[in-house]
């Protein structure tokens, strides 16, 4: 654990070893949260959308299910048309 001091205007300096470990560079965005009796810093990704990419991916593809359902409906309609023609 390291101790740091605040500067005159409330700024803090994150030690170099921690900046390197967490990839913090000039312009990096950090989120600060109040957690009961202490503060927590979180490094935000450069591209926040990339953080969620793939997070909603399901085991079964809804698109694949819809395509299969549509294929079955079309097949049913075609068979129905064929049966109607045969009975005429």
QUIBEL-V219994 format. One record per helix or strand. SS is the DSSP state (helix for helix, strand for strand). FROM is the first residue (numbers start at 0). TO is the last residue. Records with the same first field share a line. If there is no record, write none. Layout:
SS=FROM-TO ; FROM-TO
This chain:
helix=15-20 ; 47-51 ; 61-86
strand=29-34 ; 37-42
